[in-house]
């Protein structure tokens, strides 16, 4: 039987897992710098969150994911952003920035249209969008890389499936919900954009070997006859 080993198709060093995680890590450092600015200069930036059905709150669609209410808030979002963001950047080189852009904008716009009357901010909508993109893309595409990323993401953050529902009063489940919806939509839209792992057969693994084995069995049968 021919042994097949999966190799990457149309992948290069710019999409290595290490560089992808580093890119996500740099973004998280940026979030920490924003929070440090708030803390050091005693500034409150919650007004840059999404304020539903308020024209001045539209700016929050862009700035909301960058603002966090406390250090605990930004710390809680940091590791999911690094890991889930790194996985998406690595596994989906053609659709990654489109998917992130859609998750960012659609989650914010959904909050602006339908959320409770309050300021909504934080990167948890983004983390939920990343998770649901990896989850749905792995189910739809069924290639080895997507399946592995799905399993890792689900093992680590499968509880995000439940946090799209109201849990605690001070948490914007609306951001979670619309981030998840945006991730699902993106995964469906871009399901064919990215390369899949291609299986390669080596020259010394000739398919003719299978015929030789089959002939040998046939000869043995003839001897018994």
WOZILIN-V939501 format. One line per field, one symbol per residue. ss: DSSP state (@ for helix, = for strand, . for the rest). phi: phi as a letter, one per 30 degrees, with the letter a starting at -180 (. if undefined). burial: I if it has 24 or more other C-alpha atoms within 12 Angstrom, else O. A space follows every 50 residues. Layout:
ss: ???
phi: ???
burial: ???
This chain:
ss: ....===.....@@@.@@@@@@@@@@@@@@@@@@@@@@@@.....@@@.= =...@@@@@@@@@@@@....@@@@@@@@@@@@@@@@@@@@@....@@@@@ @@@@@@@@@@@@@@....==...@@@@@@@@@@@@@@@@@@..@@@@@@@ @@@@@@@@@@@...........@@@@@@@@@@@@@@@@@........=== .......@@@@@@@@@@@@@@@@@.
phi: .ddccdbdcicbddcdddddddddddddeddddddddeddchcccddddd cehbddddddedceddcbdaddddddcddedddddddddddbddcedddd ddeddddddddddbdddadcajcddddddddddddddddddiddddddde ddddddbdddddddcebbddcddddddddddddddddddcdcdcdcdcdc cdddcdddedddddddddddddddd
burial: OOOOOOOIOOOOOOIOIOOIIOIIIOIIOOIIOIIOOOOOOOOOIIIIII IIOOOOIIIIIIIIIIIIIOOOIIOOIIIIIIIIIIIIIIIIIOIIOIII OIIIIIIIIIIIIIIOOIIIIIIIIIIIIIIIIIIIIIIOIOIIIIIOII IOIIOOIOOIIOIIOOOOOOIIIIIIIIIIIIIIIIIIOIIOOIIIIOOO OOOOOOOOOOOOOOOOOOOOOOOOO
